[in-house]
Amino acid sequence: MAQFGILNKMQPDNPDITYALGVLSTELERYAAAEDYFLRLIEAGQKQDEANYHLGFIAEKKNDPDTAFSRYQRVGGANQTDARVHMARILAEQARLNEARELLQQLRINAPQQGLRLYLIEAELLRDAKQYATAHDVYTHAMEFYENNPDLLYARALNAADLKRVDLLERDLNQILVSQPDHADALNALGYTLADQTDRLEEARGYIQKALALKPDNPAILDSMGWVEYRLGNLEQALKYLQQAAEISPDAEIASHLGEVLWQLDRKQEAR
């Protein structure tokens, strides 16, 4: 950063140096300084697409979605698709989900090479809005173009868990595991859902044990192991795994599971 500052004093009109200082300031969360650098570029008619993209990002960080949206609208070039995705997320957060979906659908026409990513984002926005049935339809429609894609299968399986459709989840995850038997996330998702939504607890533990052997320090898998041990009535074992998970990640679901186990162990103050 200091070296770029020296270069900037030597060449104050060099757009590459100004841009680099803006990016570095953004990474360091020095947003006021970053805005000054990017606005300087825009005023000089230099790197306007890149500057507007970063100004949109900064506005989002400052909880100013209207300014962010306006900045993203001005972005063309290589960052245009990413800018439109940000715009769609802003629309969804403003409960304008239909507009967000229309934007993403238009993007798929304009940037077909990013079609898979855009289908996943559209379904993700629907899931965030708890519209799980519609999200399932989006995943299924995408499968017509990206048959047996593991990312789509995995995302549709997680959505099926929210729909309480264990049958759909098993179908998609097992399809992944046929070709990728060491897919730890698929093993974990299958095991956790069986532990959480069925009485097939020993089968669930088997899947989670395989996942944990592949990723022994993964907090989500440790959480799953703790939860299946809890469901099996092995409270001390459950506590061990959940405490390990909580030490690695502050995730709210892990904390909830840990609190539940502590409560059942009559350690109510710690649970609270």
N, C-alpha and C positions, 0 to 999 in steps of 0.2 A: 504493500500500500504506500509506504513512504517513497519508494522508488518511482512509482507512478505519479506521486505528488510533485516530485522534483521534475520529472519529464513534463508534467502539465504546466509548470511555471516556465519551462524552456520553450514549450510548444503549446500555448493555450488554445490555439485554433485547430489542433490535431484531433479529428473526431474519434479516432481509434483509442487515443489515450483518455479522452473524456468519457467514452463509452465504458472502457475498462474500469475507470474510477467509479462510475455509476453502478456497475455490476458488483464490484468489490464492496462498495458502501451498502448495497442492498443485502449482500451476504452477511455483513457485520451488523445489520439492522440499524444502520445509520440512515434512516429513511429521508430525513430532511436534506441531508447532503446529497443523497442519491437523486432525489427529485430535482435538485438544482442542476446536477450534471445532465440528466436526461432532458430537462426543459431547455438547457443551453443547446443541446443537439437539435431539438425541434425548431428552436428559433433560428438556428443556422441552416435549417433545411437538410440536416445530415442524419442518417440512420433513424428516420422517423418511425418506421415500423417497429424496430427493436425498442426504441425509446418509449413509444406508446405502450408496448407490451409490458415493459417493466414498470411503467407508471401505473398501469392497471393492476399489476401484482401488488405494488406498494399500497394502492388505495384499498385493496382487499384486506391487506394486513392491518390497515388503519380503520377497518370496519366502515368503509365508505363505498358500499356496493354500487351506488348510482354513478359516482365518478369512475369507478373501476369499469363498469359496463360501457361508459362513454369512451374511455380510453381503448378498451378492447375492440370497439366498433371501428376504430381508425386503423387497426392493424391489418396489413396485407403481407404479401411475401411468405417467407418460410414459416413465420410464426402465426399465420392466419388461422389455421385449423385449431391450434392450441388456444388461441384467443377466443375462438367461437365456443370451444368447450367450456372455457371459464364463463363465458356469457350464459351458456345453458345452465351451468351450476348456479349462477346467481339468480336466474329466472326461477329455477326449482326452489331455491331457498326463499323466494318471495311468493311461493304458492302459485306460480305461473307455470305449472308442470306441462301443460299442453303446448305452450309456446316453446318451452325448453326442448320438448320432444320434436317439434316441428323443425327447430333449428338443427338438431342433431341429424334428423332424417335428410334435410337438405345438404348437410355436410357430407353424408354418405354418398350422395350423388356427385358432389363436387370433388370429393377426395376418396374415391373408391378403394384406394390402396390402404386406407385406414378404416375400412368398413368394420372389421372385427372389433377393433378398439371402440368404435363409436356405438356398436350394438351393446357392448358390455357397459359402457357409460350410461346409455339410455336405460338399460335394465337396472343399473345401480341406483339411478335417481328414482325410479319407480319403487325399488325396495326401500329406499330412505323414506319414501312417502307411504310405506306399508301397503303398497298396491302389488301384493305378491302374485296374484293371479295374472295380472297384466304383464308383470315382469317375466313370468313363466312363458307367456305367449311370445314376448320379444326374443327370449333365448331360443325358443323352439323355431321361430321364424329364421333366426340367424343360422341355425343348424342346417337349413336348406342350402346355404351358401358355404358353410364351413363345417362339413359333416365330420362328426366325431372329434372335433377340436377339443383338446383336454381343458383349455381354459373355459370354454363355454360349458362343457359338461360339469366341471367343478362348480362354476357359478350357479348353474341351474340346480345342481344338487343342494347347495346351501340355501337357495331360495325354496326348494322343496321342503327343507327342514322347517322353514318359517310357515309353510303351508300345512305343516303336520302331515306331510305325505312321505312317510318313510319308504314306501314302495318306489316312488319316483327317485328319491335320494339314492337308494340302494342300486337301482338300475344304472344311474349315471356314474356313480363312483366305481361300481364294479366294472363298468366299461373302461374306465381309466386304468383300473388295476390289472386288467387283462394284458394291456400293452406295457404298463409301467407298474409292476408289482411292488416296487420300492418307492412309490409316490407317498411320502410321509403325510402330506396334508390330506390326501384322500383317505388314507387309513385312519387318520385321526378324526376327520369329519364323520366317517362311517361309525367308528367306535363311539364317539361322543354322542351322536344322535341316537344310536341304539341304547346307550346308557341312560339318556335323558328322556326318551319317548317310548321305550319298550321295556319289557322284562327280560330281554335277551342279554343279561349282564355279563355272563362268562364269555360269550361270543364277543361282546363289546370290548371287554378287557383284552382279549387276544389281539384285536386290531390295534388297540392303543399301545399295547406292549411292543408290537412291531414298529409302530411309528416312533415310539420313544427310543428304541434301539438305533433308529436311523438319525434321530435328532434329540439327543439326551438332554440338552439344555434349552429346549424350546418351551417357553412358558405356556403356550396354548396346549401343548401335548401334556405337560406336567399337570395342568389344570384338569384336562380330561381324565388323566389317571386318578387324580384325587377325587374327581366326581364319581367315577365308576366304583372306586373303593368305598366311597360314602354310600352309594346306592346298595352296595353289597353288605353294608353294615360294619365295614372295617374302618372305624373312625380314626384310630391312631395312624394307620397307613394313609388314610385320606389326608389327615392333617400334615403329614410329612411332605407329601407331594404338593399340596396347596401352599404350604409355607415356602417351598422352593420356588414355585411359580411366582408368588407374590414378591419375593426378593428380587426377581429378575424384571418383573413388569408391574406397573401400577394399575393394570387393567381393572375396570370396574366389575366385570363379571367374575374375575378371579377373586377379588375382594369379597364379593357377594357369597361365593362358594365357601371361602375360608370362614367368613362370619357364620354361615349356616353350620359348618362342622364344629366350630368353637362353641356355638350355642348348644348343640346336641351333646357336647362334652361337658356341659354345665360350666363353661368358662365365659359366662355371659358378659362380664365387663370387657374382656378382650374382644368379644364378638361385636359389642357396641362400638 
